[in-house]
Each structure stands twice: as structure tokens, then as C-alpha cells.
Amino acid sequence: MAIPPKTTSLSTIIHRGGASGVTGSCHQLIANSESSLLIDCGLFQGDDAQQDSFDQLSIDFDISTVKALIVTHVHIDHIGRLPYLLAAGFSGPILCSKPSAKLLPLVIEDALKIGFTRDARLISQFLERVEQQLVPLDYAKWHTVEASPSINMKIKLQRAGHILGSSYVEVALREPHSKRRERVVFSGDLGAANAPLLPAPKSPSRADVLVLESTYGDRLHEGRSERAALLKRAIEKALDNKGTVIIPAFSIGRTQELLYELEGIIHRAGSDALWQSLEIIVDSPLASRFTRVYRELKPFWDDEAQKRLKAGRHPLNFDALYTVDSHETHEQTVRYLAESGRPAVVIAASGMCTGGRVVNYLKAMLGDPRHQVLFVGYQGAGTPGRDIQRFGAQGGWAMLDGERYDIRAGVTTISGYSAHADQRDLLNFIKRMRHWPREVKLVHGDTGAKRVLKAEIEALAHKAGCSISVVLPSEHE
């Protein structure tokens, strides 16, 4: 390990979102007065979203110098402001990994239908424009964005292990006339170690400046076997009560990882009648579409998943798996499960219960102690998911679509299924670099998580006999 000597930075980073909270990620790296890069352009959610959200969504900064938008991954809090960016006049390349290029149009189409228009012609026109600007890149290969007499900018995408196609970004800057160089790394969202389906991220060899996510900077996840056991117990508890397990999950990433784990549990259960009679229901057309794309992109799965495939197993397409597409079938499924006691696990969006089909399941079942609500991902402050998670054990209540619903269903949280790295993973991302950064900017996290992680990074540096400046930036700083 080595620390680069302190030098005058070649770049300035302005955070256009994602610095003061967990959502809205958008970071502008400015090389000089003529050249900059935009890393992500995400939507604000939960408490991060302002009451008068239009001002927050509009692109109110100069984009004339932006040479490219780099998309780390296709979650809505990282790409949801793309329509506003294009409306503001951005016509440059949208750089992302090859899997992300397949997934991004699906996410944007859904976002347009929810937030803009359901006019098929307008949506088609917008998607055509996005497709024209998309530039899919291979992992681990340098791509030149700018080569001028004043600055040379190259980027390289590396696997981040968060969701399929997710990347962290290495930006290499060089001044041709002075030979000065700088390496800036944007983590995007890093995946947890030992996550299903995807290989864990490997650290870059070096970084002068690291912009690092901190979602779980203050805690550790359960281990793989422990969280699988917790998942199995939570489901069995609901089934013993003749109830349904409701899992609010993000359509992309979490849903597919859960299906993979559930296939494994069912496989290991063998002839156990309870598990053989269980139905796994994905009630989200978008999640179903993403799952089909995940199946198409099997070459990007990790070694463990490849072994399952070779053994003749189908971790994302097994016999107990059912999908619900039409709204009419959705309503019938909600009524049937609320009344029948049929053993089932329902995976439905949205992941923080802010909308989508999961809300109808919660309205029908939250007040019934037979059922279980199982959280497997981060619940942002100000979301119904956070309220259910926080007040469920106290017999509290939550607001859904403006109405109050008492919580009598069981509520369980398994943090190990988060697609985010935990504190140990984040520290290892730094520790395993050959040349440690001189500066770390912590973003994409609650204030408490960032402060705890800041102290841990400083302690890590102190133990190694070096100094790292750890900064907690704010928006537009």
C-alpha cells in the first residue's frame, strides 16, 4: 500500500445530488472550463425529495461542457433524471456497461409512464433518442472521452457487483503539456460480498480521489448461510400461520437474487411437503421483464450460478415460480391470498413501499397477524417501508396512499440481502488498493452512516501510518 503525494488536483467535483442523502446520485467531474463528465443522474426519493420537487428535478446547471454521461447502473436513483437531462439539451454519449445498455431502456420506459406520459408515440420517440446516445462498453477496457491539447480523459468500467451491469468508474486525467496525472474513482453502488448471482467487486489498483457510497457504512450484514437461514425461518413462520410472506423488492437486482436464493432453499428442502407446495409469485411486470433479461445475460453471472446451470437447474425459472402480469390478475391474487391461507411468497415492487403493486398487498394483509412482511433492502427515511420496519414491532401504523393502516402482521428485516456493500466491504475496497487515495468523499448515505464510516476510514489510515482526508460533501459542493 502507498499513498500518492499531495498535489494540486487536476479536477473539481461538484455533487448535483446524492451527497446529502441516499438518493439522487449525480456527480460532475470538471477537468477544466471546457470539459467535464457527469456520473449518474438519479431521482430523489423519500426524505431526499423536496416538497416542490420540480425545481429539484430540473437540470439547473451548465451542461455545455459535459462530454459524456456515465451510468454506473440502472436503478432509478441513479438514472431517473435522464429525461430532464435530455430535455435540457444534453446530446452527448451515454456510457454504460453492455448489460446496463440492455436494461436501461426498460427502466426509463417505466419511469416515463409513471412520471411523464403514457403516450406510446412520445415514449417510443424518447427511447429511440436514448438508444442513439447509448454507448455500451466492455468491462476493464479504457475508453477515451476527450483528447485535446489541454486535457486527456479516459474512463474504465469495472464490475461493481451491485446489480447486473453495475459498474464503478475509473477516470484517468492527464495534462499533455505538463504530464500531470490524476486517477478519480466513483464507486457507484458497490455490491455485498458473497451476494448471489454476481461476482464481488475487486478494488482498483489505485485512486487519488475516491467518491465512495456509504449506505451501510455503519453496519455489517449477516453472512450468506445465516441470511439464507433467516429467510427460510421467516417464510416458514408465515406458512405455519397459513399466511403470505410479502417481500417489497426492487424490480431489478433484489428480485432476481431472491429468486436465486429461494430456488436454492427449495432444492435443499427436497421432498418437504411444505416447501414443495409453496408458490413463489413475482407480481411486477417490470420485474418479470428484468428477470427475462437476467436470463439472457447468463455469461455475466458468477461461478456459483454457472455451476447450477451446468447441473441442470434453472435458478431464475423454476417450477414453483409464477408471474402476475395483468392488473386484473393482480387484484384477484391479492384477494385470494388475503382470504385463502394458501402458502405463498409474493415479491412485488416497490422496494420501499412508496407505490406499485406491493401497496395493495400491504393494505389487504398488514392488519392480519397471519402474514409476514419481510424487508430485504434499505428503507429510506420518510418512506412507508421505513415506517413499517420501525413501528411494526410496536403494533404501530403506517400511511399508505393517504390512509392509516394498523400493523399486526409480523415484520422481519434481513439486511444481508441488501445489494449494497456493508462497512467491512467498503473498508476493504480501500484497503485492497495498492495505492490508497489521498482523499475520500463519502456520498449516498445517511449522515450517521457517513460519520461512522469516516471514523473507520481515518482509523484504518492511522493504523497504516498514513493520512487520508475524508470529506462529507453537501450538494453543489
C-alpha positions in Angstrom: 0.0 0.0 0.0 1.2 3.5 -0.8 -0.3 7.0 -0.5 0.2 9.3 -3.5 2.0 12.5 -2.6 -0.2 15.6 -2.1 -0.5 17.5 -5.3 -2.8 20.2 -6.8 -5.8 18.3 -8.0 -6.4 18.2 -11.8 -10.2 18.1 -11.3 -13.1 19.6 -9.3 -16.1 17.5 -8.3 -19.5 19.1 -7.8 -22.2 17.0 -6.3 -25.5 17.6 -8.1 -27.3 15.0 -5.9 -26.6 12.1 -3.7 -24.2 13.9 -1.3 -26.7 15.0 1.4 -28.8 11.8 1.3 -29.1 8.3 -0.1 -30.8 9.0 -3.5 -30.5 11.4 -6.4 -26.9 10.4 -7.2 -25.3 12.8 -9.7 -21.7 14.0 -9.7 -20.0 16.3 -12.1 -16.2 16.0 -12.6 -14.8 19.2 -14.0 -11.4 18.9 -15.7 -11.3 22.5 -17.0 -13.5 25.3 -18.3 -14.3 23.3 -21.4 -14.5 19.6 -20.3 -16.4 17.8 -17.7 -18.1 14.4 -17.1 -21.4 13.6 -15.4 -21.5 10.4 -13.4 -25.2 9.3 -13.0 -28.2 11.5 -13.0 -30.7 10.0 -10.5 -34.1 10.7 -9.0 -34.6 11.9 -5.4 -36.8 9.6 -3.2 -38.2 9.6 0.3 -37.0 12.4 2.6 -34.4 13.4 -0.1 -37.3 14.6 -2.3 -38.3 18.2 -1.8 -42.0 19.1 -1.5 -41.8 21.2 -4.6 -39.8 18.6 -6.5 -39.8 20.2 -9.9 -37.0 22.6 -9.0 -35.0 19.7 -7.6 -35.5 17.6 -10.8 -34.7 20.3 -13.3 -31.1 20.5 -14.6 -30.2 24.0 -13.4 -26.5 23.8 -14.1 -24.5 24.4 -17.2 -24.2 21.2 -19.2 -22.4 22.7 -22.2 -19.0 21.3 -21.0 -20.4 17.8 -20.3 -18.6 15.4 -22.7 -20.4 12.3 -21.6 -22.9 10.9 -19.1 -21.5 7.8 -17.4 -24.2 5.5 -15.9 -22.9 3.3 -13.1 -26.1 1.2 -13.0 -29.8 1.5 -13.9 -31.5 1.9 -10.5 -33.9 4.9 -10.7 -32.0 6.9 -8.0 -29.0 6.8 -10.5 -30.7 7.4 -13.8 -34.2 8.8 -13.1 -33.4 12.4 -14.1 -32.2 11.3 -17.5 -35.4 12.6 -19.2 -34.7 16.1 -17.6 -31.1 16.0 -18.7 -32.0 15.3 -22.3 -34.8 17.9 -22.2 -32.1 20.4 -21.0 -30.3 19.7 -24.3 -27.7 17.0 -23.5 -27.0 15.2 -26.7 -23.7 13.5 -25.9 -22.8 9.9 -25.4 -24.4 7.9 -22.5 -21.6 5.4 -21.5 -22.5 2.3 -19.6 -21.7 -1.5 -19.5 -23.2 -3.8 -22.1 -25.7 -5.4 -19.6 -26.8 -1.9 -18.4 -27.4 -0.9 -22.1 -30.0 -3.7 -22.3 -31.7 -2.8 -19.0 -31.7 1.0 -19.1 -34.4 1.4 -21.8 -36.8 -0.8 -19.7 -36.2 1.4 -16.6 -36.6 4.7 -18.5 -39.8 3.4 -20.2 -41.3 2.6 -16.9 -40.2 6.0 -15.4 -41.8 7.8 -18.3 -45.1 6.0 -17.9 -45.2 6.9 -14.2 -43.9 10.4 -14.2 -44.4 11.9 -17.6 -46.8 10.3 -20.1 -48.4 7.1 -21.2 -48.5 8.3 -24.8 -46.9 5.4 -26.7 -45.7 7.6 -29.6 -43.9 10.0 -27.3 -42.3 7.2 -25.2 -41.1 5.5 -28.4 -39.5 8.7 -29.7 -37.7 9.3 -26.4 -36.4 5.7 -26.2 -35.2 6.0 -29.8 -33.2 9.0 -28.8 -31.8 7.3 -25.7 -30.8 4.3 -27.9 -28.9 6.6 -30.3 -26.9 8.1 -27.5 -26.2 4.8 -25.6 -22.6 3.6 -26.0 -22.2 0.2 -24.4 -18.7 -0.5 -23.1 -16.8 -3.7 -22.2 -15.6 -4.0 -18.6 -11.9 -3.4 -17.8 -11.1 -1.6 -21.0 -10.1 2.1 -21.3 -12.3 4.4 -23.4 -11.1 7.8 -24.4 -13.8 10.5 -23.8 -11.7 13.6 -24.5 -8.3 14.0 -26.1 -7.4 17.7 -26.6 -4.3 19.8 -26.2 -5.4 20.8 -22.7 -6.7 17.5 -21.2 -6.9 13.8 -21.9 -9.8 12.0 -20.2 -10.3 8.2 -20.3 -12.7 6.1 -18.3 -12.8 2.4 -17.5 -15.8 0.5 -16.1 -15.2 -2.3 -13.5 -17.7 -4.7 -12.2 -19.4 -3.4 -9.0 -21.4 -6.5 -8.1 -24.5 -4.4 -7.1 -26.9 -5.4 -9.8 -26.4 -6.9 -13.2 -24.4 -4.4 -15.3 -23.4 -2.3 -12.3 -20.0 -0.6 -12.6 -17.6 1.5 -10.7 -15.8 4.1 -12.8 -12.1 4.8 -13.0 -11.4 8.2 -14.6 -7.8 8.9 -15.7 -6.9 12.5 -16.3 -3.7 13.8 -17.9 -2.5 17.2 -18.9 -0.5 16.8 -22.1 1.7 19.9 -21.6 2.6 19.2 -18.0 2.4 15.4 -17.8 0.4 15.8 -14.6 -1.9 12.9 -14.0 -4.8 12.0 -11.7 -7.0 9.0 -11.1 -10.5 9.6 -9.7 -12.7 6.6 -8.9 -16.5 6.8 -8.5 -17.8 3.7 -6.7 -21.4 4.0 -7.8 -23.1 1.4 -5.6 -20.9 -1.5 -4.6 -22.3 -5.0 -4.1 -22.0 -7.0 -0.9 -19.5 -9.8 -0.6 -20.9 -13.3 -1.3 -24.0 -11.9 -2.9 -26.0 -14.3 -5.2 -25.6 -14.3 -8.9 -22.9 -11.7 -9.3 -19.1 -11.7 -8.6 -18.0 -9.4 -5.8 -16.2 -6.2 -6.9 -12.4 -6.1 -7.0 -10.7 -2.9 -5.9 -8.8 -0.8 -8.5 -5.1 -0.7 -8.2 -5.1 3.0 -7.3 -7.1 6.2 -6.7 -6.0 9.7 -5.9 -9.6 10.7 -5.2 -12.3 8.2 -4.3 -16.0 9.1 -4.3 -17.5 6.3 -2.2 -21.0 5.3 -1.3 -21.8 4.8 2.4 -25.3 3.4 2.5 -24.3 0.7 5.1 -21.2 2.5 6.3 -22.4 2.0 9.9 -23.2 -1.7 10.0 -22.4 -5.3 9.0 -24.6 -7.7 7.0 -25.3 -11.3 8.1 -23.2 -14.0 6.4 -24.6 -15.9 3.4 -25.6 -19.0 5.3 -27.1 -17.0 8.1 -29.2 -14.8 5.9 -30.5 -17.9 4.0 -31.5 -19.5 7.3 -33.3 -16.3 8.3 -35.1 -16.2 5.0 -36.2 -19.8 5.4 -37.4 -19.3 9.0 -39.3 -16.1 8.1 -41.1 -17.9 5.3 -41.8 -21.0 7.5 -43.3 -18.8 10.2 -45.8 -17.3 7.9 -46.6 -20.7 6.3 -47.3 -22.2 9.8 -49.7 -19.4 10.4 -51.4 -20.1 7.0 -50.3 -16.7 5.8 -48.4 -15.0 3.0 -44.9 -13.6 3.0 -44.9 -10.2 1.4 -41.4 -9.1 0.2 -41.2 -5.5 -1.1 -38.3 -5.7 -3.6 -36.7 -3.6 -6.3 -37.7 -4.9 -9.7 -34.0 -5.1 -10.8 -31.4 -6.8 -8.7 -33.1 -7.7 -5.5 -35.9 -9.7 -7.1 -33.5 -11.8 -9.1 -31.2 -12.5 -6.2 -34.2 -13.6 -4.0 -35.4 -15.9 -6.7 -31.9 -17.4 -6.9 -31.8 -18.0 -3.1 -35.4 -19.3 -3.0 -34.6 -21.9 -5.7 -31.7 -23.0 -3.6 -33.8 -23.4 -0.4 -36.5 -25.3 -2.3 -33.8 -27.5 -3.9 -32.2 -28.3 -0.5 -35.7 -28.9 1.1 -36.0 -32.0 -1.1 -39.4 -33.7 -0.6 -40.5 -31.5 2.3 -44.2 -31.1 1.6 -44.4 -27.5 2.9 -41.8 -26.2 0.6 -42.9 -28.4 -2.4 -46.4 -26.8 -2.1 -45.1 -23.3 -1.9 -45.8 -20.8 -4.7 -43.3 -18.0 -5.4 -45.2 -15.2 -7.1 -43.5 -12.3 -8.8 -46.2 -9.6 -9.1 -44.5 -7.0 -11.1 -44.5 -6.8 -14.9 -41.3 -4.8 -14.8 -39.5 -7.3 -12.5 -40.6 -10.1 -14.9 -39.1 -8.3 -17.8 -35.9 -7.7 -15.9 -35.7 -11.4 -14.9 -36.0 -12.4 -18.6 -33.1 -10.1 -19.4 -31.1 -11.5 -16.5 -31.6 -15.0 -18.0 -30.4 -13.7 -21.4 -27.2 -12.3 -19.7 -26.1 -15.6 -18.1 -22.4 -15.0 -19.2 -22.3 -12.2 -16.6 -23.4 -14.5 -13.8 -20.8 -15.7 -11.2 -19.1 -19.1 -11.0 -21.6 -20.5 -8.4 -24.5 -19.6 -10.7 -22.8 -21.2 -13.7 -22.4 -24.4 -11.7 -26.1 -24.5 -11.0 -26.8 -24.1 -14.7 -24.4 -26.9 -15.6 -26.2 -29.2 -13.1 -29.4 -28.7 -15.0 -31.0 -26.3 -12.5 -32.8 -23.1 -13.5 -32.3 -20.6 -10.7 -34.5 -17.9 -12.3 -37.0 -20.1 -14.0 -38.0 -23.0 -11.6 -41.3 -24.9 -11.3 -42.7 -23.1 -8.3 -42.3 -19.7 -9.9 -45.3 -17.8 -11.1 -45.6 -14.3 -12.6 -48.6 -11.9 -12.5 -48.9 -9.6 -15.4 -52.3 -8.0 -15.8 -53.8 -5.7 -13.2 -57.0 -7.8 -13.1 -54.9 -10.9 -12.2 -53.1 -8.9 -9.6 -56.3 -7.9 -7.9 -57.5 -11.5 -8.0 -54.2 -12.7 -6.5 -54.4 -10.1 -3.6 -58.0 -11.2 -2.7 -57.2 -14.9 -3.0 -54.1 -14.8 -0.8 -55.6 -12.5 1.8 -58.5 -14.9 2.3 -57.3 -18.4 1.5 -54.3 -19.2 3.6 -52.6 -20.7 0.5 -48.8 -20.9 1.2 -47.1 -18.3 -0.9 -44.3 -15.8 -1.1 -45.1 -12.6 -3.0 -42.3 -10.4 -4.4 -43.7 -7.1 -5.5 -42.4 -3.6 -6.2 -41.7 -1.0 -5.0 -38.8 -1.8 -2.7 -39.6 1.0 -0.2 -43.4 0.6 -0.5 -43.7 4.1 -2.0 -46.1 2.8 -4.7 -46.6 -0.1 -7.0 -48.4 -3.4 -6.5 -46.9 -4.2 -3.1 -49.0 -1.4 -1.6 -52.2 -3.3 -2.4 -50.9 -6.4 -0.7 -50.0 -4.4 2.4 -53.4 -2.7 2.5 -55.1 -6.2 2.4 -52.7 -8.0 4.8 -50.9 -5.6 7.1 -53.6 -5.8 9.7 -53.7 -9.6 9.8 -51.2 -11.4 12.1 -51.1 -14.5 9.9 -49.0 -12.7 7.4 -45.3 -11.6 7.3 -43.7 -8.5 5.8 -40.1 -9.3 5.0 -37.7 -6.5 4.2 -34.5 -7.4 2.4 -33.3 -4.0 1.3 -32.7 -0.5 2.5 -35.7 1.5 3.6 -35.2 5.2 3.1 -36.3 7.7 5.7 -39.7 9.1 5.0 -40.9 6.0 3.1 -43.8 3.7 4.2 -41.3 0.9 4.2 -39.2 2.6 6.9 -42.4 3.2 9.0 -43.5 -0.4 8.8 -40.0 -1.6 9.6 -39.6 0.8 12.5 -43.1 0.7 14.1 -44.2 -2.9 13.2 -42.8 -4.5 16.3 -44.6 -1.9 18.5 -48.0 -2.6 16.9 -47.9 0.8 15.2 -49.3 2.0 11.9 -48.3 3.2 8.5 -49.7 5.6 5.9 -50.5 4.0 2.5 -52.0 6.2 -0.2 -53.0 8.7 2.4 -54.8 6.3 4.7 -53.7 4.9 8.1 -53.2 1.1 8.3 -52.5 -0.7 11.6 -49.6 -3.1 11.6 -50.4 -6.5 13.0 -48.5 -8.7 10.5 -45.1 -9.9 11.5 -42.2 -7.7 10.3 -38.8 -9.1 9.7 -35.7 -7.4 8.3 -32.7 -9.3 6.8 -30.0 -6.8 5.9 -27.7 -9.4 4.4 -29.8 -9.4 1.2 -29.0 -5.8 0.6 -27.4 -5.3 -2.7 -25.1 -2.8 -1.0 -21.7 -3.4 0.5 -21.5 -3.2 4.2 -18.9 -1.4 6.3 -16.4 -4.2 6.1 -16.8 -4.4 2.3 -16.4 -0.6 1.9 -13.2 -0.5 4.0 -11.8 -3.5 2.1 -12.4 -1.6 -1.2 -9.9 1.0 0.0 -7.6 -1.5 1.9 -7.1 -3.7 -1.2 -5.9 -0.9 -3.4 -2.1 -0.9 -4.0 -2.1 2.9 -3.8 -4.6 4.3 -1.4 -6.5 7.6 -2.1 -5.3 10.9 -0.6 -9.0 12.0 -0.4 -12.3 10.1 0.1 -15.6 11.8 -0.5 -18.5 10.0 1.2 -21.8 10.1 -0.6 -25.1 8.2 -0.9 -25.7 7.6 2.8 -27.5 8.9 5.8 -25.5 11.4 7.9 -25.0 8.9 10.7 -23.7 6.2 8.4 -21.3 8.6 6.8 -19.9 9.8 10.1 -19.3 6.3 11.3 -17.6 5.3 8.1 -15.5 8.4 8.1 -14.1 7.5 11.6 -13.4 3.9 10.4 -11.5 5.1 7.3 -9.5 7.5 9.4 -8.7 4.8 11.9 -7.7 2.5 9.1 -5.3 5.1 7.7 -3.9 5.9 11.1 -3.2 2.2 11.7 -1.3 2.1 8.4 0.7 5.1 9.3 -0.7 7.4 6.7 -3.3 10.1 6.3 -6.5 10.1 4.2 -8.6 13.2 4.1 -12.3 12.0 4.5 -14.8 14.6 3.4 -18.6 14.6 3.9 -19.7 16.9 1.0 -23.0 18.6 0.5 -25.0 19.2 -2.6 -23.4 21.6 -5.2 -20.1 21.4 -3.4 
